[in-house]
């Protein structure tokens, strides 16, 4: 091994070790949002494993095919972990539920395929299988990154500005790693070790910024501590919002948004969001969904609506998708709408 190779191994290897130590620190860190810390910890573990595999692949004499493809399969856990981390930053008090685990089904399938694969399969399986695999792995990664950044921008008004900066920083860091690994597919042009080295650089830069800015401690903070509003003003604003949402039944309007509610109560979106957060201890979506689900349970209990499907009830109370209705209903009642209705008919 040449001196250059030794330097590359040290640089890339230190990035992996740094990521693992940082993940342990985040897992046991007691400040900030515990769920967010653990999701970020798991994201670092997956990245460290994925990059560690690349380091071995570049410099080891021979690497087991199972380890190679298992490492590739874990790529499909990176996007979901970042998306759920973004969600946890927005929905601070929302617990992790079993439905979130469905995001990891592709990653489990990818890892299982890697464990099943043997050396002989490389010669017997057609090339299109592996082309499809690589496209699936990297498209899955980038699609989740895009979904995550769109979700973050949509809820920007509900986020502490520093937390929004953290999410944006992590997005660009993961995007850079994605680009490096996609370029690695063209190994004749871009050396494979570029991916691990870039990860090391990203790991140190992101860690430095997170510590310097104190981002982790701010995830659980509200964004309104410096907003000049008295308790009486907040209380009045909340009751105006409550009147529009509940008494005027605007919760049933699928087009209701923080912006439209703000216009209805003649206040800024930041002020309305602050009032809802402080008085209901929920974000805007959680606040509105509370009344949508209350109305949904009333309709399900009323025999006059027995002919309505679950989907029809979801749209009737203001939801614009069945999946969001099912998720909100289960979060609030502990049951799916179908189970709730079946129990009523017993």
MIGU-754596 format. One record per residue: residue number from 1; x, y, z of N, C-alpha, C in turn; residue in one letter. Coordinates in steps of 0.02 Angstrom, whole numbers. Each point is the difference from the previous one (the first is absolute). Example, Ala and Ser with C-alpha at 12.3 -4.5 7.8 and 13.67 -1.06 7.14 Angstrom:
BEGIN
1_660_-284_390_-45_59_0_45_60_0_A
2_-18_53_-36_42_59_3_-39_55_37_S
***
This chain:
BEGIN
1_43_-60_0_-43_60_0_45_62_0_X
2_-15_47_-45_42_60_-6_-16_49_56_X
3_43_51_6_-9_51_52_-66_37_-11_X
4_-18_13_-64_-63_34_-15_-60_-42_23_X
5_5_-65_-12_-54_-45_21_-8_0_76_X
6_56_1_35_-2_0_74_-34_63_25_X
7_17_57_-31_-31_64_20_-75_-3_-13_X
8_-20_-27_-58_-71_-4_-16_-37_-46_48_X
9_31_-55_20_-31_-46_48_-10_35_67_X
10_51_38_21_-4_34_64_-55_53_-1_X
11_-1_40_-54_-50_55_-5_-71_-28_-1_X
12_-11_-49_-44_-68_-28_-7_-18_-41_62_X
13_49_-37_27_-14_-40_59_-17_42_61_X
14_35_56_9_-14_44_56_-70_30_-5_X
15_-23_13_-61_-68_25_-9_-51_-50_24_X
16_12_-64_-15_-46_-54_21_0_-5_77_X
17_60_0_29_6_-5_73_-33_60_34_X
18_12_60_-29_-31_60_27_-76_-5_-2_X
19_-26_-25_-56_-73_-8_-6_-28_-47_52_X
20_35_-55_13_-23_-49_50_1_29_70_X
21_54_35_17_4_31_67_-55_53_9_X
22_-11_38_-54_-52_52_3_-69_-31_8_X
23_-11_-57_-33_-65_-34_6_-12_-25_71_X
24_52_-25_33_-5_-22_70_-17_60_45_X
25_35_56_-13_-12_60_39_-73_23_-7_X
26_-26_0_-62_-69_22_-12_-50_-46_33_X
27_14_-65_1_-47_-49_28_-9_11_75_X
28_53_20_34_-4_7_73_-8_74_20_X
29_-2_45_-48_-6_72_15_-69_14_28_X
30_-4_33_56_-64_9_35_-34_67_-15_X
31_36_47_-30_-30_65_-15_-34_-1_-68_X
32_-41_51_-12_-34_5_-64_-56_-50_-7_X
33_-13_-20_-62_-54_-47_-16_29_-71_-3_X
34_-20_-42_46_28_-68_5_-10_-40_-64_X
35_-61_3_-29_-14_-38_-61_44_25_-57_X
36_6_65_-7_42_29_-54_73_-22_9_X
37_24_1_61_69_-21_13_12_-72_-20_X
38_-47_-44_16_7_-71_-15_-5_-14_-75_X
39_-44_36_-34_-6_-8_-73_63_22_-35_X
40_29_56_24_62_24_-29_57_-48_16_X
41_-2_-30_59_50_-50_19_-2_-60_-47_X
42_-61_-25_-13_-8_-57_-45_22_17_-71_X
43_-13_61_-21_21_22_-66_76_-2_-6_X
44_34_22_52_74_-1_-1_27_-71_1_X
45_-34_-45_37_22_-70_2_-5_-31_-69_X
46_-57_12_-34_-10_-28_-67_52_29_-49_X
47_10_66_3_50_31_-44_70_-27_14_X
48_17_-9_63_66_-25_18_11_-70_-25_X
49_-52_-42_6_4_-69_-25_8_0_-76_X
50_-40_42_-33_2_3_-73_68_24_-24_X
51_26_52_31_64_28_-21_58_-46_21_X
52_-6_-31_59_51_-48_22_8_-57_-49_X
53_-57_-22_-26_1_-53_-51_38_23_-62_X
54_-9_63_-18_34_27_-59_76_4_11_X
55_20_17_60_72_3_15_31_-69_-8_X
56_-33_-51_29_26_-68_-6_0_-23_-73_X
57_-53_19_-36_-5_-21_-70_57_29_-42_X
58_21_61_17_52_34_-39_69_-30_13_X
59_14_-20_63_68_-19_17_10_-73_20_X
60_-54_-36_15_7_-70_20_14_-43_-62_X
61_38_-53_11_16_-46_-54_-63_-32_-27_X
62_-43_-22_45_-62_-34_-21_-53_14_53_X
63_-60_15_-23_-55_16_46_-60_-44_-17_X
64_-30_-30_52_-57_-44_-10_-56_36_-37_X
65_-28_-34_-49_-53_30_-41_-60_17_42_X
66_-12_-38_52_-58_14_44_8_67_35_X
67_61_16_23_13_63_33_-8_59_-48_X
68_22_-10_-62_-5_53_-50_-73_18_-12_X
69_-42_-51_-14_-70_14_-18_-43_15_61_X
70_21_-24_59_-36_20_61_11_74_12_X
71_62_23_-10_16_71_6_-40_42_-48_X
72_-8_-25_-62_-40_36_-49_-73_4_21_X
73_-25_-55_29_-70_-2_22_-15_52_54_X
74_49_14_42_-11_48_54_-9_72_-25_X
75_17_11_-64_-11_67_-29_-73_20_7_X
76_-45_-50_-5_-71_15_1_-27_14_70_X
77_45_1_50_-20_21_67_19_73_12_X
78_45_27_-40_25_68_11_-56_52_-11_X
79_-34_-5_-58_-53_48_-15_-56_0_51_X
80_-28_-59_18_-53_-2_51_21_28_68_X
81_62_-13_20_23_26_64_4_76_-1_X
82_22_28_-56_3_73_-4_-70_30_-2_X
83_-45_-32_-36_-70_23_-4_-33_-1_69_X
84_8_-55_36_-29_-6_67_33_49_49_X
85_64_13_-10_34_50_42_-31_69_-12_X
86_-12_16_-64_-32_65_-16_-70_4_31_X
87_-37_-56_-4_-67_-2_31_4_12_75_X
88_48_-31_32_6_6_73_18_71_21_X
89_34_37_-44_17_69_15_-62_45_-4_X
90_-46_-18_-45_-61_39_-8_-51_-20_53_X
91_-12_-66_5_-50_-26_47_34_-22_64_X
92_22_47_39_44_-12_56_-27_-51_50_X
93_-65_3_14_-29_-42_53_-28_-66_-27_X
94_2_-9_-65_-30_-60_-29_46_-60_9_X
95_-25_-55_30_42_-59_11_10_-40_-63_X
96_51_-41_0_14_-45_-56_-51_-57_2_X
97_-33_-14_-56_-49_-55_0_19_-53_-52_X
98_-35_-56_4_16_-58_-43_-7_16_-74_X
99_-45_47_-16_-10_17_-71_64_29_-30_X
100_39_34_40_64_28_-25_47_-55_-24_X
101_-7_-60_29_45_-55_-18_-9_-22_-73_X
102_-58_14_-29_-12_-20_-70_49_34_-48_X
103_28_57_21_49_35_-42_63_-43_-11_X
104_11_-47_45_63_-39_-2_-9_-68_-34_X
105_-59_-14_-26_-11_-64_-35_48_-9_-59_X
106_10_51_-43_48_-8_-55_71_-14_24_X
107_20_32_55_68_-11_27_8_-71_25_X
108_-51_-25_34_2_-70_25_4_-48_-59_X
109_-39_14_-53_1_-43_-60_70_2_-32_X
110_30_60_-3_66_7_-30_53_-37_39_X
111_-3_4_67_48_-36_42_-9_-75_-6_X
112_-63_-23_-2_-14_-72_-7_26_-26_-67_X
113_-7_40_-53_26_-20_-65_76_-7_3_X
114_33_48_34_73_-3_7_23_-61_37_X
115_-37_-20_52_18_-60_39_-13_-64_-40_X
116_-48_3_-46_-17_-59_-40_49_-10_-58_X
117_28_55_-25_41_-3_-60_65_-39_12_X
118_22_-37_-50_64_-37_3_44_20_-59_X
119_62_-20_3_48_16_-53_-24_-28_-67_X
120_-28_-60_1_-23_-31_-62_-57_38_-33_X
121_-40_35_42_-56_39_-27_23_57_-45_X
122_61_24_12_27_54_-41_8_-22_-72_X
123_10_-64_-10_9_-26_-68_-65_-25_-30_X
124_-45_-24_42_-62_-30_-26_-57_50_-9_X
125_-3_50_44_-55_49_-4_13_48_-58_X
126_-52_17_-39_9_46_-56_21_70_23_X
127_34_36_-43_27_66_18_-54_49_18_X
128_-61_-8_-31_-53_48_12_-23_-2_74_X
129_9_-56_33_-19_-5_71_42_49_41_X
130_65_2_-13_44_43_38_-8_73_-20_X
131_-14_12_-64_-14_69_-22_-62_26_35_X
132_-52_-42_3_-63_19_34_13_13_74_X
133_42_-43_31_15_9_71_33_68_14_X
134_51_16_-39_36_63_11_-46_60_-12_X
135_-42_-4_-52_-47_54_-12_-49_7_58_X
136_-24_-56_26_-47_1_56_32_30_62_X
137_61_-22_16_35_26_59_8_75_-2_X
138_27_26_-55_17_71_-4_-61_44_-13_X
139_-49_-25_-37_-61_39_-10_-40_5_65_X
140_-2_-55_38_-34_0_64_30_53_46_X
141_66_3_2_37_48_41_-19_72_-19_X
142_6_17_-65_-11_68_-22_-74_20_6_X
143_-45_-47_-12_-72_16_7_-17_19_71_X
144_27_-38_48_-12_16_71_31_68_19_X
145_58_14_-29_31_65_14_-44_57_-25_X
146_-27_-8_-60_-44_51_-28_-64_7_41_X
147_-30_-57_19_-61_2_41_15_35_67_X
148_58_-15_28_18_30_65_8_75_-5_X
149_33_24_-53_12_72_-6_-66_36_-15_X
150_-44_-31_-38_-66_29_-14_-41_4_64_X
151_3_-53_40_-36_-1_64_27_55_46_X
152_66_8_2_31_50_42_-20_70_-21_X
153_-1_13_-65_-19_66_-25_-74_14_14_X
154_-41_-51_-6_-72_8_13_-13_20_72_X
155_41_-26_46_-11_13_72_52_50_27_X
156_31_38_-44_52_46_22_-26_49_53_X
157_-63_21_-8_-28_49_47_-8_-28_71_X
158_1_-67_6_-9_-32_65_67_-18_33_X
159_54_12_-36_66_-20_25_39_58_28_X
160_37_-14_52_51_47_24_49_12_-58_X
161_20_63_-11_42_16_-57_65_-39_-1_X
162_28_-11_59_63_-38_4_-10_-73_-18_X
163_-58_-28_19_-15_-70_-17_-9_-6_-75_X
164_-32_50_-30_-8_0_-73_69_0_-34_X
165_46_40_28_68_2_-28_34_-68_7_X
166_-11_-34_56_29_-66_11_-26_-49_-52_X
167_-65_0_-11_-30_-46_-49_27_14_-70_X
168_8_64_-16_27_18_-66_72_-22_-6_X
169_39_8_54_70_-21_0_6_-75_-10_X
170_-42_-39_35_1_-73_-8_-22_-21_-70_X
171_-48_36_-27_-23_-16_-68_58_7_-50_X
172_35_56_2_55_11_-47_57_-50_12_X
173_11_-18_64_52_-50_15_-18_-67_-30_X
174_-62_-22_9_-22_-64_-28_-2_2_-76_X
175_-19_57_-28_-1_7_-73_71_-6_-28_X
176_48_29_35_70_-5_-23_24_-72_1_X
177_-18_-37_53_19_-71_4_-34_-40_-55_X
178_-64_15_-13_-36_-34_-54_34_11_-67_X
179_18_62_-14_33_17_-63_65_-39_-7_X
180_39_-2_55_65_-35_-1_-9_-74_-16_X
181_-51_-31_30_-9_-72_-12_-30_-14_-68_X
182_-40_45_-26_-24_-9_-69_58_6_-49_X
183_44_48_12_59_7_-43_46_-60_5_X
184_-2_-34_59_42_-60_8_-21_-56_-47_X
185_-61_4_-26_-22_-51_-48_42_5_-63_X
186_30_59_-10_44_10_-58_72_0_25_X
187_21_-58_24_64_-7_36_60_19_-42_X
188_-7_-4_-66_56_18_-43_14_75_2_X
189_-51_39_16_6_73_1_11_27_70_X
190_-38_-26_48_3_24_70_24_-57_45_X
191_56_8_34_25_-53_45_-52_-18_53_X
192_-6_-64_16_-50_-23_47_10_29_70_X
193_62_14_17_16_24_67_-26_71_12_X
194_-21_34_-54_-27_68_7_-59_1_48_X
195_-44_-51_-4_-58_-4_43_18_0_74_X
196_41_-47_23_20_-2_70_36_64_24_X
197_44_27_-43_37_60_19_-49_59_8_X
198_-47_5_-48_-50_54_4_-42_-8_63_X
199_-19_-62_16_-38_-11_61_38_24_61_X
200_64_-14_3_41_22_56_0_76_6_X
201_9_34_-56_-1_73_0_-67_26_23_X
202_-54_-29_-28_-68_21_18_-13_-12_74_X
203_21_-58_26_-11_-18_70_32_52_46_X
204_61_20_-15_35_48_43_-30_70_-6_X
205_-16_21_-61_-28_67_-10_-68_6_34_X
206_-43_-51_-11_-67_2_30_5_-2_76_X
207_43_-43_26_9_-5_73_22_67_29_X
208_48_32_-34_25_64_23_-55_52_3_X
209_-41_3_-53_-54_49_-3_-54_-14_52_X
210_-17_-64_9_-52_-19_49_22_20_70_X
211_63_-14_17_25_17_67_7_76_8_X
212_27_33_-52_11_73_3_-65_39_8_X
213_-52_-23_-36_-64_36_1_-47_-26_55_X
214_17_-58_30_-44_-28_52_-67_-21_-27_X
215_-1_-27_-62_-63_-17_-33_-41_-52_39_X
216_33_-51_27_-36_-55_32_-45_24_57_X
217_25_46_39_-38_25_58_-60_42_-22_X
218_0_22_-63_-52_45_-23_-59_-36_-33_X
219_9_-67_-13_-53_-37_-34_-64_0_40_X
220_6_-4_67_-59_-3_42_-25_68_23_X
221_33_53_-22_-21_66_20_-52_27_-48_X
222_-44_43_24_-46_33_-44_37_57_-34_X
223_-27_23_-55_33_51_-40_-24_70_19_X
224_-37_6_54_-36_62_13_23_38_62_X
225_54_-20_30_20_30_63_13_75_-6_X
226_19_22_-58_16_71_-8_-59_40_-31_X
227_-57_-33_-11_-57_34_-31_-33_46_52_X
228_-6_64_-15_-29_47_48_-75_-5_3_X
229_-27_-44_41_-72_-9_9_-14_-19_72_X
230_-50_33_29_-18_-14_70_-42_-64_3_X
231_-7_-26_60_-40_-60_10_-73_13_-19_X
232_-24_61_14_-69_17_-17_-10_2_-76_X
233_49_28_-35_-5_3_-73_0_-70_-31_X
234_43_-43_27_4_-69_-25_-66_-36_13_X
235_-29_11_59_-63_-32_18_-56_23_-46_X
236_-4_64_-14_-51_27_-44_7_-27_-71_X
237_62_-2_-24_14_-25_-67_-20_-73_-6_X
238_16_-39_52_-17_-71_-1_-76_-10_-3_X
239_-37_40_37_-73_-8_0_-30_23_-66_X
240_31_48_-33_-23_19_-67_12_-57_-50_X
241_59_-31_6_16_-57_-44_-47_-59_15_X
242_-14_-11_64_-44_-54_20_-71_11_-27_X
243_-22_62_-1_-67_15_-26_-4_-16_-74_X
244_51_19_-37_1_-13_-72_2_-75_-14_X
245_45_-34_35_10_-72_-14_-59_-42_24_X
246_-26_14_60_-51_-42_30_-71_26_-12_X
247_-14_61_23_-69_26_-5_-21_10_-73_X
248_47_22_-42_-16_9_-71_15_-63_-40_X
249_22_-53_35_12_-66_-30_49_2_-59_X
250_49_45_5_50_3_-53_47_-60_0_X
251_-2_-40_55_41_-61_1_-21_-47_-57_X
252_-64_6_-22_-25_-43_-54_21_24_-69_X
253_34_57_-2_25_27_-63_68_-29_-16_X
254_7_-43_-51_65_-31_-15_52_51_-22_X
255_-21_61_-18_46_51_-22_24_44_57_X
256_-25_-14_61_21_40_57_75_-7_12_X
257_33_56_7_73_0_11_16_52_53_X
258_61_0_24_21_49_49_-7_70_-28_X
259_15_7_-65_-4_65_-32_-72_25_-4_X
260_-46_-45_-22_-70_21_-7_-32_14_69_X
261_19_-39_50_-25_12_68_26_67_26_X
262_63_15_-15_30_63_22_-37_60_-31_X
263_-18_-7_-63_-37_53_-35_-70_8_31_X
264_-30_-56_20_-68_2_29_0_35_68_X
265_54_-8_38_2_31_67_41_64_1_X
266_23_22_-59_37_63_-8_63_2_44_X
267_41_-52_-8_63_-3_36_51_-34_-44_X
268_64_5_17_52_-32_-39_0_-75_12_X
269_23_-39_-49_4_-73_10_43_-19_60_X
270_53_39_13_44_-14_57_-38_8_65_X
271_-40_54_6_-38_12_61_-54_-54_11_X
272_-34_-19_-54_-52_-51_6_30_-67_19_X
273_56_-17_-32_34_-62_15_23_-1_73_X
274_25_58_24_22_5_69_-57_-9_49_X
275_-57_31_-15_-58_-5_44_-25_-72_4_X
276_-3_-33_-58_-23_-70_-1_48_-45_38_X
277_65_10_-12_50_-41_35_-3_8_75_X
278_-6_63_22_1_13_72_-64_-21_35_X
279_-57_10_-32_-64_-14_33_-24_-72_-9_X
280_16_-30_-55_-23_-69_-11_56_-52_7_X
281_63_25_2_59_-44_2_2_-46_-60_X
282_-25_26_-56_2_-37_-64_20_49_-55_X
283_27_-28_-55_12_43_-57_-66_11_-38_X
284_3_39_-52_-62_17_-37_-37_-62_-24_X
285_36_-46_-33_-33_-60_-26_-31_-42_55_X
286_37_-9_54_-26_-40_56_-62_32_31_X
287_1_67_5_-56_38_27_-63_-10_-42_X
288_6_10_-65_-58_-8_-45_-23_-72_-2_X
289_46_-47_-3_-18_-71_-4_-38_-24_62_X
290_12_32_57_-37_-18_61_-74_6_-11_X
291_-21_55_-31_-72_12_-11_-26_-40_-59_X
292_42_-13_-48_-21_-43_-55_-14_-71_24_X
293_42_-25_44_-10_-67_26_-60_-3_47_X
294_-10_53_39_-59_3_43_-64_-4_-42_X
295_-1_36_-56_-58_-2_-44_-6_-68_-34_X
296_56_-30_-17_-1_-66_-32_-29_-53_47_X
297_20_2_64_-27_-48_48_-75_11_10_X
298_-23_63_-2_-72_14_6_-38_-30_-59_X
299_27_9_-60_-33_-28_-59_-1_-77_2_X
300_54_-29_23_4_-73_4_-50_-27_51_X
301_-15_38_52_-47_-21_52_-72_11_-20_X
302_-11_44_-49_-69_17_-22_-24_-51_-52_X
303_-53_-35_16_-26_-52_-45_-22_28_-67_X
304_-15_64_-2_-22_30_-64_56_2_-52_X
305_62_-9_24_57_3_-46_32_-69_-11_X
306_-38_-52_17_26_-69_-8_15_-17_-73_X
307_-35_35_-45_10_-15_-72_62_33_-28_X
308_31_46_39_61_33_-24_61_-45_10_X
309_43_0_-50_62_-38_7_49_39_44_X
310_52_-34_21_52_33_39_31_58_-40_X
311_10_-11_-64_28_52_-43_-46_60_-3_X
312_-65_-12_-6_-48_55_-5_0_41_65_X
313_6_-33_56_2_35_65_64_41_5_X
314_56_-29_-23_64_36_1_-5_65_-38_X
315_-29_-2_-61_-6_60_-41_-52_48_30_X
316_-51_-28_32_-53_41_30_27_44_56_X
317_48_-25_38_26_38_57_62_42_-16_X
318_21_-2_-64_52_46_-21_67_-29_-21_X
319_7_-67_5_62_-30_-22_-1_-7_-76_X
320_59_5_-31_3_-8_-73_37_-63_-20_X
321_15_-43_49_28_-66_-16_-19_-50_54_X
322_-11_-62_-20_-21_-53_47_56_-16_48_X
323_62_0_-25_56_-19_43_10_49_57_X
324_-6_65_-14_8_50_53_-58_-4_50_X
325_-59_-17_-24_-58_-9_44_11_-60_47_X
326_21_-56_-29_12_-60_40_54_13_53_X
327_53_34_-20_54_14_48_-23_45_56_X
328_-35_55_-17_-24_47_50_-51_-33_46_X
329_-44_-41_-29_-53_-34_39_31_-48_51_X
330_50_-38_-22_32_-48_45_40_36_54_X
331_33_55_-18_38_38_50_-45_27_55_X
332_-61_19_-19_-45_32_49_-42_-50_38_X
333_-19_-55_-32_-45_-48_33_33_-66_19_X
334_59_-12_-29_33_-64_12_-26_-56_-43_X
335_-46_15_-45_-30_-51_-44_-4_28_-72_X
336_-4_-46_-48_-13_21_-68_-74_15_-7_X
337_-21_40_-49_-71_14_-9_-41_-64_-11_X
338_28_-49_-37_-36_-62_-12_-12_-38_65_X
339_51_-4_42_-8_-35_64_-50_37_44_X
340_3_65_0_-46_41_41_-72_-13_-21_X
341_-12_-1_-66_-69_-11_-25_-24_-70_16_X
342_44_-51_-6_-20_-69_14_-20_-8_73_X
343_36_33_45_-16_-4_71_-68_31_15_X
344_-18_52_-38_-64_33_11_-59_-44_-20_X
345_12_-45_-49_-55_-43_-25_-9_-63_41_X
346_45_-13_48_-6_-61_40_-56_6_51_X
***
